[in-house]
Amino acid sequence: MTIEDTTQTQGLAALVKSRTDDAHRAAESSSFMADLLDGALPEAAYIELEAQSWFIYRALEAGGRSLADDALVAPFLDDALLRLHGLEQDLEHHLGARWRESISMLPSTERYAGRIAEVVDTWPAGFIAHHYLRYLGDLSGGQIIRTKMSRAYGYDTDGVRFYVFDSIAKPKPYKDRYRAKMDALPIGGAETERFIAEVADAFRLNRDLFADLGERYVRSGAAV
C-alpha cells in the first residue's frame, strides 16, 4: 500500500496520530510532567512551565498572524483557540505586573520557538503541524492539567486561564471538525511523510522542554 493509499484510507489526522504515538507517549510520560501532575513539585515548577509556554505561544500566534492569508493555514486559525492572553493573565497572577522581567527562555524553549518561526517563514504546512499539536493538546490533555493544578495549588480560574476555552463549549465536536480540516489538506506522498515527521519532532521538542524543567525541579519540592 502506498502512502497515498494509506492517507486516503485513514485520513491524515488518524495517520498522524498513529504514526506519532511513540513520540507522544515519550513526551507525556516525562518524569517532570508525572511529578507535576502528582502534585509533588513546588508551585514554581508549574509557573515555570507557563512561562516557557508563553514564549512558545508567542511564536505560534505571531506565526498565525503572518500566515493569515495563506490558503492552507487560514482554515485552522480561530481566535477561540488563542492562548497567549490567558498565559499573560496567569503570569501576572503568579508573578505580578512586571512578570516579563522575571522570565527567560530555557535552551529547549529557544529551539522550540525557533523551529516554529522557521516553518512560518518556509513551510506553511509545517506550521499547521505545530498548530495541531499545541491546540488540540490544550483541548485534550490540557484539561487534565488544569484540573490537577487547581487541586494541587488551590487555583480557581486565576492561575489556570491558559487552559480555559470560554468560546469552545464542546471540545470533542470542535476537535472532530479540526481533524476533518487536516484530512482535507491538499498534501500527499513525501509531503505527508514530512508533515508526520514535523509532528513527531514537535513532540520531541516538548520532551526536551520537560527534560530541562526536570533538571530544575525535583520531586522533593526543592528547586535545583
N, CA, C and O of each residue as an XYZ file, in Angstrom:
896
protein
N       0.849     -1.195      0.000
C       0.000      0.000      0.000
C       0.881      1.239      0.000
O       1.816      1.323      0.796
N       0.608      2.196     -0.866
C       1.398      3.409     -0.951
C       0.999      4.380      0.146
O      -0.011      4.196      0.825
N       1.818      5.428      0.309
C       1.496      6.467      1.283
C       0.157      7.101      0.950
O      -0.662      7.358      1.833
N      -0.060      7.356     -0.366
C      -1.317      7.962     -0.779
C      -2.500      7.077     -0.426
O      -3.525      7.577      0.037
N      -2.374      5.755     -0.639
C      -3.466      4.835     -0.314
C      -3.755      4.843      1.178
O      -4.915      4.851      1.590
N      -2.691      4.841      1.997
C      -2.870      4.837      3.447
C      -3.557      6.110      3.912
O      -4.448      6.065      4.761
N      -3.145      7.255      3.355
C      -3.760      8.525      3.733
C      -5.231      8.549      3.368
O      -6.057      9.021      4.150
N      -5.574      8.038      2.174
C      -6.968      8.030      1.758
C      -7.803      7.101      2.619
O      -8.972      7.385      2.879
N      -7.209      5.971      3.077
C      -7.939      5.009      3.899
C      -8.171      5.547      5.300
O      -9.285      5.471      5.817
N      -7.120      6.096      5.924
C      -7.204      6.533      7.317
C      -7.580      7.995      7.467
O      -8.235      8.365      8.441
N      -7.185      8.815      6.540
C      -7.266     10.256      6.735
C      -5.981     10.734      7.385
O      -5.375     10.014      8.180
N      -5.571     11.933      7.053
C      -4.294     12.437      7.559
C      -4.277     12.505      9.078
O      -3.278     12.134      9.695
N      -5.354     12.968      9.693
C      -5.368     13.119     11.146
C      -5.147     11.787     11.856
O      -4.364     11.708     12.802
N      -5.830     10.750     11.406
C      -5.653      9.430     12.023
C      -4.254      8.886     11.756
O      -3.655      8.242     12.617
N      -3.745      9.147     10.573
C      -2.409      8.679     10.227
C      -1.357      9.367     11.100
O      -0.433      8.721     11.594
N      -1.505     10.666     11.283
C      -0.575     11.394     12.140
C      -0.634     10.850     13.563
O       0.402     10.640     14.194
N      -1.836     10.624     14.062
C      -1.990     10.135     15.433
C      -1.303      8.783     15.612
O      -0.587      8.576     16.591
N      -1.516      7.868     14.676
C      -0.943      6.531     14.816
C       0.568      6.531     14.628
O       1.288      5.794     15.301
N       1.036      7.360     13.713
C       2.460      7.338     13.393
C       3.315      8.131     14.396
O       4.535      7.969     14.430
N       2.690      8.972     15.197
C       3.445      9.748     16.178
C       3.147      9.300     17.606
O       3.505      9.985     18.563
N       2.503      8.172     17.744
C       2.085      7.722     19.071
C       3.279      7.524     20.008
O       3.219      7.912     21.174
N       4.359      6.927     19.508
C       5.527      6.698     20.362
C       6.130      8.015     20.839
O       6.478      8.157     22.011
N       6.251      8.982     19.919
C       6.801     10.281     20.298
C       5.886     10.986     21.300
O       6.360     11.657     22.216
N       4.576     10.830     21.121
C       3.600     11.423     22.035
C       3.740     10.817     23.429
O       3.787     11.537     24.426
N       3.805      9.507     23.487
C       3.922      8.835     24.786
C       5.217      9.213     25.500
O       5.236      9.395     26.718
N       6.293      9.328     24.733
C       7.579      9.685     25.336
C       7.522     11.074     25.959
O       8.101     11.307     27.021
N       6.818     12.004     25.293
C       6.706     13.363     25.827
C       5.826     13.400     27.070
O       6.207     13.991     28.081
N       4.663     12.780     27.006
C       3.711     12.910     28.119
C       4.114     12.074     29.328
O       3.608     12.297     30.428
N       5.029     11.102     29.135
C       5.465     10.266     30.257
C       6.753     10.767     30.896
O       7.393     10.036     31.651
N       7.137     11.997     30.604
C       8.345     12.552     31.206
C       8.211     12.572     32.725
O       7.106     12.711     33.250
N       9.319     12.434     33.422
C       9.267     12.432     34.884
C       8.798     13.786     35.412
O       8.110     13.848     36.431
N       9.165     14.871     34.725
C       8.717     16.183     35.177
C       7.203     16.285     35.166
O       6.603     16.713     36.153
N       6.568     15.892     34.046
C       5.118     16.001     33.969
C       4.441     15.039     34.935
O       3.419     15.376     35.533
N       5.003     13.842     35.092
C       4.417     12.886     36.039
C       4.444     13.454     37.454
O       3.453     13.369     38.180
N       5.576     14.033     37.845
C       5.695     14.600     39.186
C       4.805     15.823     39.361
O       4.206     16.021     40.418
N       4.724     16.644     38.310
C       3.876     17.837     38.386
C       2.414     17.444     38.569
O       1.714     18.008     39.411
N       1.957     16.478     37.779
C       0.557     16.070     37.865
C       0.257     15.345     39.167
O      -0.896     15.299     39.597
N       1.270     14.783     39.795
C       1.098     14.172     41.114
C       1.048     15.205     42.228
O       0.768     14.865     43.377
N       1.317     16.466     41.898
C       1.370     17.495     42.930
C       2.614     17.402     43.779
O       2.642     17.901     44.904
N       3.669     16.753     43.239
C       4.882     16.504     44.007
C       5.973     17.535     43.766
O       7.080     17.400     44.288
N       5.674     18.560     42.984
C       6.650     19.614     42.715
C       6.160     20.927     43.317
O       4.965     21.086     43.566
N       7.072     21.867     43.553
C       6.634     23.170     44.071
C       5.825     23.915     43.030
O       5.943     23.657     41.832
N       5.014     24.829     43.489
C       4.209     25.627     42.576
C       5.075     26.331     41.536
O       4.631     26.567     40.413
N       6.301     26.663     41.904
C       7.215     27.344     40.981
C       7.453     26.530     39.719
O       7.721     27.102     38.663
N       7.361     25.210     39.805
C       7.567     24.368     38.624
C       6.448     24.584     37.613
O       6.697     24.673     36.411
N       5.228     24.668     38.101
C       4.096     24.934     37.209
C       4.196     26.335     36.614
O       3.932     26.530     35.428
N       4.575     27.303     37.433
C       4.715     28.668     36.935
C       5.786     28.734     35.857
O       5.628     29.444     34.864
N       6.874     27.999     36.048
C       7.937     27.979     35.037
C       7.456     27.326     33.746
O       7.823     27.770     32.659
N       6.648     26.289     33.849
C       6.069     25.682     32.652
C       5.221     26.698     31.895
O       5.287     26.773     30.668
N       4.429     27.473     32.618
C       3.619     28.504     31.957
C       4.505     29.580     31.324
O       4.219     30.062     30.228
N       5.572     29.949     32.017
C       6.470     30.962     31.466
C       7.093     30.495     30.161
O       7.151     31.253     29.192
N       7.558     29.251     30.130
C       8.149     28.722     28.901
C       7.082     28.579     27.816
O       7.363     28.791     26.636
N       5.877     28.225     28.207
C       4.779     28.123     27.245
C       4.479     29.475     26.620
O       4.106     29.548     25.449
N       4.635     30.537     27.382
C       4.375     31.869     26.837
C       5.279     32.156     25.648
O       4.820     32.693     24.639
N       6.540     31.813     25.748
C       7.463     32.039     24.636
C       7.063     31.209     23.410
O       7.164     31.672     22.274
N       6.614     29.991     23.657
C       6.206     29.115     22.561
C       4.958     29.662     21.867
O       4.892     29.709     20.639
N       3.982     30.068     22.655
C       2.741     30.577     22.064
C       2.919     31.970     21.463
O       2.190     32.342     20.544
N       3.853     32.721     21.958
C       4.166     33.992     21.314
C       4.631     33.737     19.883
O       4.209     34.437     18.963
N       5.494     32.742     19.685
C       5.960     32.395     18.342
C       4.831     31.816     17.505
O       4.696     32.145     16.326
N       4.020     30.953     18.113
C       2.950     30.287     17.379
C       1.889     31.280     16.912
O       1.452     31.232     15.762
N       1.482     32.168     17.792
C       0.398     33.080     17.439
C       0.876     34.232     16.559
O       0.094     34.772     15.776
N       2.140     34.615     16.674
C       2.706     35.549     15.707
C       2.762     34.899     14.332
O       2.511     35.549     13.317
N       3.093     33.608     14.305
C       3.102     32.880     13.036
C       1.726     32.810     12.408
O       1.587     32.945     11.193
N       0.716     32.601     13.219
C      -0.647     32.572     12.694
C      -1.042     33.891     12.063
O      -1.696     33.917     11.021
N      -0.648     34.981     12.691
C      -0.955     36.295     12.107
C      -0.220     36.488     10.784
O      -0.768     37.051      9.835
N       1.022     36.018     10.730
C       1.805     36.165      9.491
C       1.223     35.351      8.351
O       1.337     35.735      7.188
N       0.594     34.219      8.682
C       0.090     33.306      7.663
C      -1.426     33.382      7.500
O      -2.037     32.482      6.924
N      -2.021     34.440      7.998
C      -3.486     34.538      7.986
C      -4.072     34.493      6.580
O      -5.213     34.069      6.402
N      -3.314     34.920      5.590
C      -3.810     34.918      4.212
C      -3.375     33.690      3.428
O      -3.675     33.576      2.239
N      -2.676     32.776      4.074
C      -2.236     31.567      3.382
C      -3.408     30.594      3.247
O      -4.115     30.331      4.220
N      -3.609     30.064      2.045
C      -4.788     29.227      1.788
C      -4.776     27.944      2.615
O      -5.839     27.462      3.006
N      -3.599     27.381      2.888
C      -3.532     26.171      3.704
C      -3.833     26.465      5.166
O      -4.569     25.726      5.822
N      -3.266     27.533      5.661
C      -3.302     27.817      7.096
C      -4.614     28.455      7.543
O      -5.107     28.151      8.629
N      -5.180     29.324      6.729
C      -6.334     30.134      7.146
C      -7.489     29.326      7.757
O      -8.068     29.778      8.744
N      -7.851     28.147      7.212
C      -8.979     27.416      7.805
C      -8.751     26.967      9.247
O      -9.707     26.668      9.962
N      -7.486     26.919      9.678
C      -7.180     26.427     11.020
C      -7.133     27.548     12.057
O      -7.155     27.284     13.259
N      -7.071     28.765     11.607
C      -6.934     29.884     12.531
C      -8.290     30.262     13.117
O      -9.269     30.445     12.394
N      -8.322     30.373     14.418
C      -9.576     30.674     15.110
C      -9.225     31.367     16.417
O      -8.479     30.826     17.233
N      -9.759     32.553     16.611
C      -9.469     33.294     17.838
C      -9.859     32.515     19.093
O      -9.300     32.751     20.165
N     -10.801     31.601     18.972
C     -11.219     30.813     20.136
C     -10.105     29.928     20.669
O     -10.143     29.502     21.823
N      -9.115     29.652     19.831
C      -8.009     28.798     20.255
C      -6.884     29.564     20.935
O      -6.080     28.959     21.644
N      -6.806     30.853     20.744
C      -5.624     31.604     21.151
C      -5.391     31.510     22.658
O      -6.319     31.632     23.458
N      -4.134     31.291     23.019
C      -3.776     31.039     24.414
C      -2.908     32.125     25.038
O      -2.762     32.164     26.259
N      -2.339     32.995     24.240
C      -1.340     33.921     24.766
C      -1.926     34.838     25.839
O      -1.287     35.082     26.863
N      -3.130     35.343     25.612
C      -3.732     36.253     26.588
C      -3.968     35.542     27.919
O      -3.718     36.114     28.980
N      -4.446     34.304     27.868
C      -4.649     33.545     29.095
C      -3.349     33.310     29.839
O      -3.305     33.401     31.066
N      -2.286     33.008     29.097
C      -0.977     32.838     29.729
C      -0.519     34.127     30.391
O       0.036     34.101     31.489
N      -0.749     35.249     29.731
C      -0.330     36.523     30.303
C      -1.112     36.844     31.574
O      -0.555     37.377     32.533
N      -2.395     36.520     31.577
C      -3.181     36.708     32.799
C      -2.653     35.819     33.922
O      -2.538     36.254     35.068
N      -2.337     34.577     33.583
C      -1.793     33.661     34.590
C      -0.470     34.163     35.145
O      -0.260     34.170     36.358
N       0.423     34.584     34.255
C       1.745     35.011     34.704
C       1.662     36.283     35.550
O       2.436     36.453     36.491
N       0.733     37.166     35.220
C       0.546     38.342     36.077
C       0.014     37.921     37.448
O       0.408     38.477     38.473
N      -0.879     36.938     37.455
C      -1.390     36.417     38.732
C      -0.263     35.802     39.556
O      -0.183     36.022     40.765
N       0.599     35.039     38.912
C       1.671     34.344     39.622
C       2.816     35.268     40.028
O       3.339     35.170     41.138
N       3.202     36.167     39.119
C       4.470     36.881     39.269
C       4.326     38.394     39.402
O       5.308     39.088     39.666
N       3.121     38.907     39.224
C       2.916     40.336     39.340
C       2.975     41.051     38.002
O       3.262     40.449     36.967
N       2.699     42.347     38.043
C       2.557     43.125     36.817
C       3.836     43.175     35.994
O       3.774     43.375     34.780
N       4.971     43.002     36.613
C       6.252     43.080     35.896
C       6.799     41.686     35.588
O       8.010     41.468     35.590
N       5.905     40.763     35.328
C       6.312     39.363     35.140
C       7.279     39.173     33.976
O       8.114     38.269     34.020
N       7.187     39.998     32.943
C       8.087     39.841     31.791
C       9.554     39.982     32.183
O      10.429     39.398     31.544
N       9.819     40.751     33.227
C      11.193     40.976     33.658
C      11.769     39.774     34.400
O      12.980     39.702     34.609
N      10.924     38.837     34.797
C      11.397     37.733     35.630
C      11.416     36.387     34.920
O      11.682     35.361     35.546
N      11.131     36.379     33.603
C      11.157     35.110     32.876
C      12.157     35.181     31.724
O      12.420     36.251     31.175
N      12.700     34.038     31.376
C      13.618     33.949     30.244
C      13.521     32.549     29.647
O      13.121     31.599     30.319
N      13.887     32.441     28.393
C      13.768     31.162     27.703
C      14.842     30.173     28.137
O      16.016     30.524     28.257
N      14.427     28.947     28.367
C      15.364     27.847     28.507
C      15.898     27.466     27.127
O      15.273     27.801     26.121
N      17.039     26.776     27.054
C      17.581     26.383     25.745
C      16.586     25.597     24.892
O      16.493     25.818     23.685
N      15.856     24.696     25.508
C      14.890     23.893     24.761
C      13.746     24.757     24.233
O      13.245     24.522     23.133
N      13.339     25.742     25.003
C      12.286     26.660     24.561
C      12.759     27.496     23.385
O      12.003     27.749     22.447
N      14.002     27.919     23.440
C      14.559     28.704     22.343
C      14.575     27.892     21.052
O      14.265     28.413     19.981
N      14.939     26.610     21.159
C      14.921     25.750     19.970
C      13.501     25.558     19.460
O      13.267     25.568     18.252
N      12.564     25.387     20.363
C      11.164     25.152     20.003
C      10.591     26.382     19.292
O      10.031     26.274     18.201
N      10.736     27.543     19.920
C      10.215     28.763     19.310
C      10.921     29.054     17.987
O      10.307     29.555     17.045
N      12.205     28.740     17.925
C      12.950     28.944     16.690
C      12.452     28.070     15.558
O      12.384     28.506     14.409
N      12.105     26.835     15.884
C      11.578     25.940     14.843
C      10.223     26.424     14.344
O       9.954     26.368     13.144
N       9.377     26.894     15.233
C       8.089     27.441     14.792
C       8.314     28.613     13.846
O       7.685     28.689     12.790
N       9.207     29.524     14.215
C       9.490     30.673     13.356
C      10.026     30.229     12.003
O       9.722     30.840     10.978
N      10.818     29.174     12.000
C      11.398     28.677     10.749
C      10.326     28.160      9.802
O      10.348     28.484      8.614
N       9.381     27.357     10.308
C       8.353     26.835      9.407
C       7.381     27.937      8.978
O       6.829     27.886      7.879
N       7.175     28.919      9.834
C       6.342     30.061      9.427
C       6.936     30.714      8.191
O       6.211     31.097      7.272
N       8.239     30.838      8.172
C       8.915     31.520      7.071
C       9.065     30.661      5.821
O       9.145     31.188      4.711
N       9.103     29.337      5.996
C       9.496     28.482      4.871
C       8.492     27.413      4.468
O       8.564     26.901      3.351
N       7.547     27.058      5.355
C       6.731     25.873      5.079
C       5.402     25.957      5.841
O       5.319     25.477      6.971
N       4.377     26.547      5.256
C       3.101     26.714      5.960
C       2.505     25.405      6.492
O       1.936     25.395      7.583
N       2.624     24.311      5.750
C       2.085     23.039      6.253
C       2.780     22.620      7.540
O       2.164     22.009      8.413
N       4.059     22.948      7.656
C       4.781     22.644      8.887
C       4.257     23.449     10.060
O       4.241     22.966     11.192
N       3.828     24.674      9.796
C       3.189     25.466     10.846
C       1.920     24.775     11.336
O       1.652     24.747     12.537
N       1.141     24.219     10.415
C      -0.095     23.521     10.808
C       0.241     22.339     11.712
O      -0.511     22.047     12.642
N       1.343     21.660     11.460
C       1.745     20.532     12.308
C       1.909     20.985     13.759
O       1.473     20.293     14.678
N       2.534     22.139     13.964
C       2.720     22.657     15.323
C       1.414     23.188     15.896
O       1.134     23.015     17.082
N       0.623     23.828     15.058
C      -0.692     24.337     15.473
C      -1.561     23.182     15.970
O      -2.196     23.275     17.020
N      -1.580     22.112     15.212
C      -2.355     20.914     15.568
C      -1.915     20.360     16.917
O      -2.742     20.129     17.799
N      -0.619     20.148     17.073
C      -0.139     19.524     18.301
C      -0.465     20.371     19.519
O      -0.936     19.850     20.530
N      -0.218     21.672     19.431
C      -0.410     22.518     20.592
C      -1.885     22.673     20.947
O      -2.276     22.407     22.083
N      -2.698     23.093     20.004
C      -4.064     23.463     20.356
C      -4.958     22.259     20.617
O      -5.783     22.304     21.530
N      -4.823     21.189     19.851
C      -5.623     20.006     20.169
C      -5.146     19.374     21.466
O      -5.931     18.767     22.195
N      -3.849     19.518     21.751
C      -3.356     19.058     23.045
C      -3.942     19.865     24.189
O      -4.275     19.310     25.236
N      -4.071     21.180     23.996
C      -4.669     22.028     25.037
C      -6.128     21.667     25.284
O      -6.608     21.723     26.417
N      -6.828     21.295     24.214
C      -8.239     20.931     24.348
C      -8.420     19.524     24.915
O      -9.518     19.153     25.331
N      -7.350     18.752     24.930
C      -7.430     17.373     25.420
C      -6.695     17.260     26.756
O      -7.277     17.513     27.810
N      -5.418     16.880     26.710
C      -4.662     16.707     27.943
C      -4.537     17.966     28.766
O      -4.373     17.897     29.984
N      -4.612     19.113     28.123
C      -4.532     20.364     28.864
C      -5.624     20.509     29.907
O      -5.427     21.158     30.934
N      -6.778     19.903     29.644
C      -7.869     19.986     30.619
C      -7.585     19.147     31.858
O      -8.038     19.473     32.956
N      -6.830     18.063     31.676
C      -6.398     17.267     32.827
C      -5.404     18.067     33.664
O      -5.468     18.070     34.894
N      -4.479     18.749     32.974
C      -3.503     19.570     33.686
C      -4.216     20.649     34.495
O      -3.870     20.902     35.649
N      -5.211     21.281     33.882
C      -5.958     22.324     34.590
C      -6.571     21.782     35.879
O      -6.454     22.410     36.931
N      -7.215     20.636     35.808
C      -7.850     20.057     36.981
C      -6.826     19.711     38.054
O      -7.027     19.993     39.236
N      -5.726     19.097     37.628
C      -4.694     18.682     38.583
C      -4.028     19.878     39.244
O      -3.789     19.856     40.452
N      -3.724     20.918     38.481
C      -3.069     22.091     39.059
C      -4.009     22.835     39.993
O      -3.581     23.366     41.018
N      -5.274     22.876     39.644
C      -6.250     23.528     40.518
C      -6.314     22.826     41.867
O      -6.391     23.472     42.912
N      -6.281     21.507     41.834
C      -6.334     20.738     43.084
C      -5.043     20.870     43.867
O      -5.066     21.025     45.088
N      -3.915     20.810     43.170
C      -2.624     20.806     43.855
C      -2.290     22.150     44.482
O      -1.734     22.212     45.579
N      -2.637     23.237     43.771
C      -2.168     24.555     44.211
C      -3.299     25.511     44.561
O      -3.054     26.687     44.832
N      -4.539     25.019     44.559
C      -5.657     25.814     45.044
C      -6.154     26.884     44.100
O      -6.726     27.880     44.543
N      -5.944     26.698     42.790
C      -6.437     27.677     41.827
C      -7.932     27.482     41.589
O      -8.451     26.368     41.661
N      -8.604     28.581     41.306
C      -9.975     28.526     40.834
C      -9.930     28.724     39.322
O      -9.891     27.750     38.571
N      -9.936     29.954     38.879
C      -9.721     30.263     37.462
C      -8.407     30.997     37.281
O      -7.624     30.674     36.387
N      -8.164     31.998     38.142
C      -6.885     32.693     38.100
C      -5.762     31.691     38.359
O      -5.783     30.938     39.333
N      -4.790     31.705     37.465
C      -3.671     30.775     37.579
C      -3.726     29.637     36.588
O      -2.703     29.018     36.295
N      -4.926     29.349     36.060
C      -5.062     28.279     35.053
C      -5.874     28.756     33.852
O      -6.489     27.951     33.153
N      -5.874     30.058     33.615
C      -6.640     30.594     32.481
C      -6.101     30.100     31.141
O      -6.836     30.068     30.155
N      -4.849     29.721     31.097
C      -4.254     29.145     29.891
C      -5.100     28.000     29.343
O      -5.192     27.816     28.129
N      -5.708     27.241     30.227
C      -6.442     26.044     29.828
C      -7.947     26.261     29.709
O      -8.694     25.311     29.474
N      -8.395     27.504     29.871
C      -9.832     27.796     29.826
C     -10.215     28.257     28.420
O      -9.715     29.272     27.935
N     -11.101     27.506     27.771
C     -11.582     27.836     26.434
C     -13.036     28.299     26.533
O     -13.963     27.518     26.320
N     -13.219     29.559     26.855
C     -14.568     30.076     27.072
C     -15.441     29.980     25.824
O     -16.660     29.835     25.925
N     -14.822     30.061     24.651
C     -15.594     30.120     23.405
C     -15.788     28.762     22.742
O     -16.356     28.676     21.653
N     -15.321     27.708     23.391
C     -15.491     26.359     22.839
C     -16.259     25.534     23.869
O     -15.669     24.953     24.780
N     -17.561     25.492     23.714
C     -18.411     24.841     24.713
C     -18.265     23.316     24.671
O     -18.341     22.657     25.708
N     -18.057     22.759     23.480
C     -17.973     21.307     23.326
C     -16.690     20.956     22.588
O     -16.648     20.977     21.358
N     -15.640     20.632     23.345
C     -14.343     20.375     22.714
C     -14.334     19.222     21.713
O     -13.660     19.313     20.687
N     -15.060     18.147     21.981
C     -14.978     16.993     21.084
C     -15.456     17.310     19.668
O     -14.727     17.030     18.717
N     -16.653     17.884     19.485
C     -17.045     18.251     18.115
C     -16.072     19.229     17.466
O     -15.823     19.167     16.262
N     -15.529     20.129     18.275
C     -14.567     21.087     17.727
C     -13.333     20.348     17.209
O     -12.852     20.623     16.109
N     -12.827     19.412     18.008
C     -11.644     18.651     17.590
C     -11.946     17.794     16.366
O     -11.087     17.625     15.500
N     -13.140     17.261     16.290
C     -13.527     16.472     15.111
C     -13.507     17.342     13.859
O     -13.040     16.909     12.805
N     -14.009     18.560     13.974
C     -14.000     19.468     12.817
C     -12.570     19.847     12.437
O     -12.240     19.960     11.256
N     -11.748     20.035     13.427
C     -10.349     20.372     13.162
C      -9.676     19.230     12.402
O      -8.973     19.464     11.419
N      -9.889     18.018     12.849
C      -9.274     16.859     12.176
C      -9.802     16.704     10.758
O      -9.068     16.280      9.865
N     -11.062     17.043     10.545
C     -11.606     16.994      9.190
C     -10.884     17.986      8.279
O     -10.671     17.706      7.100
N     -10.513     19.135      8.820
C      -9.736     20.098      8.037
C      -8.351     19.534      7.714
O      -7.825     19.753      6.623
N      -7.775     18.817      8.654
C      -6.490     18.173      8.374
C      -6.631     17.166      7.235
O      -5.793     17.111      6.335
N      -7.688     16.379      7.286
C      -7.908     15.372      6.241
C      -8.097     16.018      4.875
O      -7.821     15.400      3.846
N      -8.566     17.256      4.868
C      -8.816     17.951      3.601
C      -7.586     18.670      3.058
O      -7.630     19.229      1.963
N      -6.495     18.661      3.807
C      -5.286     19.337      3.322
C      -4.825     18.710      2.005
O      -4.773     17.486      1.891
N      -4.493     19.527      1.018
C      -4.068     19.004     -0.282
C      -2.590     18.637     -0.288
O      -1.803     19.187     -1.059
N      -2.225     17.696      0.587
C      -0.848     17.206      0.618
C      -0.877     15.692      0.496
O      -1.880     15.053      0.813
N       0.213     15.133      0.040
C       0.294     13.687     -0.108
C       1.722     13.271     -0.371
O       2.603     14.111     -0.555
N       1.947     11.976     -0.388
C       3.256     11.441     -0.699
C       4.322     11.909      0.266
O       4.170     11.799      1.483
N       5.412     12.437     -0.291
C       6.534     12.881      0.529
C       6.132     14.003      1.474
O       6.672     14.116      2.575
N       5.185     14.835      1.048
C       4.737     15.933      1.901
C       4.003     15.401      3.132
O       4.123     15.967      4.219
N       3.254     14.329      2.969
C       2.604     13.703      4.112
C       3.637     13.173      5.094
O       3.506     13.362      6.304
N       4.652     12.517      4.583
C       5.713     11.999      5.450
C       6.415     13.134      6.184
O       6.732     13.021      7.368
N       6.648     14.210      5.480
C       7.304     15.367      6.093
C       6.431     15.968      7.185
O       6.938     16.376      8.230
N       5.134     16.026      6.956
C       4.198     16.561      7.942
C       4.213     15.686      9.195
O       4.300     16.199     10.310
N       4.130     14.390      9.017
C       4.140     13.469     10.156
C       5.440     13.613     10.944
O       5.428     13.626     12.174
N       6.556     13.721     10.230
C       7.848     13.877     10.888
C       7.903     15.170     11.692
O       8.525     15.212     12.753
N       7.259     16.225     11.197
C       7.260     17.502     11.918
C       6.459     17.397     13.211
O       6.860     17.951     14.234
N       5.333     16.693     13.172
C       4.565     16.490     14.403
C       5.402     15.706     15.416
O       5.438     16.049     16.597
N       6.074     14.650     14.943
C       6.927     13.870     15.838
C       8.047     14.728     16.409
O       8.373     14.617     17.591
N       8.633     15.578     15.585
C       9.680     16.475     16.067
C       9.133     17.454     17.098
O       9.820     17.786     18.064
N       7.909     17.915     16.900
C       7.292     18.824     17.872
C       7.105     18.132     19.220
O       7.315     18.747     20.266
N       6.717     16.873     19.202
C       6.639     16.123     20.459
C       8.009     16.039     21.125
O       8.122     16.164     22.345
N       9.051     15.826     20.318
C      10.394     15.755     20.884
C      10.830     17.104     21.459
O      11.520     17.150     22.478
N      10.437     18.183     20.819
C      10.740     19.498     21.367
C      10.056     19.697     22.718
O      10.642     20.279     23.631
N       8.831     19.221     22.847
C       8.147     19.254     24.143
C       8.877     18.398     25.168
O       9.049     18.803     26.318
N       9.299     17.229     24.751
C      10.024     16.334     25.668
C      11.317     16.993     26.143
O      11.669     16.888     27.318
N      12.021     17.665     25.246
C      13.252     18.354     25.625
C      12.966     19.459     26.643
O      13.742     19.668     27.576
N      11.847     20.165     26.458
C      11.473     21.189     27.427
C      11.219     20.568     28.789
O      11.688     21.083     29.804
N      10.486     19.476     28.820
C      10.211     18.818     30.097
C      11.507     18.330     30.751
O      11.637     18.357     31.975
N      12.465     17.882     29.929
C      13.749     17.448     30.477
C      14.486     18.631     31.110
O      15.057     18.497     32.192
N      14.476     19.785     30.439
C      15.098     20.981     31.009
C      14.444     21.355     32.332
O      15.125     21.670     33.308
N      13.122     21.317     32.352
C      12.405     21.660     33.584
C      12.680     20.634     34.677
O      12.788     20.979     35.854
N      12.793     19.364     34.274
C      13.068     18.316     35.245
C      14.421     18.455     35.910
O      14.622     17.978     37.027
N      15.346     19.105     35.230
C      16.663     19.346     35.832
C      16.615     20.459     36.867
O      17.494     20.557     37.724
N      15.592     21.293     36.788
C      15.481     22.423     37.708
C      14.621     22.122     38.930
O      14.801     22.714     39.994
N      13.677     21.185     38.760
C      12.748     20.909     39.852
C      12.704     19.406     40.100
O      12.533     18.614     39.174
N      12.860     19.030     41.365
C      12.884     17.622     41.721
C      11.687     17.285     42.606
O      11.058     18.164     43.196
N      11.395     16.007     42.682
C      10.166     15.557     43.327
C      10.061     15.964     44.788
O       8.955     16.100     45.312
N      11.192     16.160     45.452
C      11.156     16.547     46.852
C      10.526     17.910     47.072
O      10.134     18.256     48.187
N      10.432     18.697     45.972
C       9.867     20.025     46.089
C      10.890     21.123     46.112
O      10.539     22.298     46.215
N      12.171     20.759     46.015
C      13.221     21.769     46.047
C      13.676     22.092     44.630
O      13.881     21.191     43.816
N      13.831     23.356     44.344
C      14.391     23.766     43.061
C      15.883     23.537     43.087
O      16.514     23.746     44.123
N      16.474     23.107     41.969
C      17.915     22.869     41.900
C      18.556     23.882     40.976
O      19.771     23.856     40.779
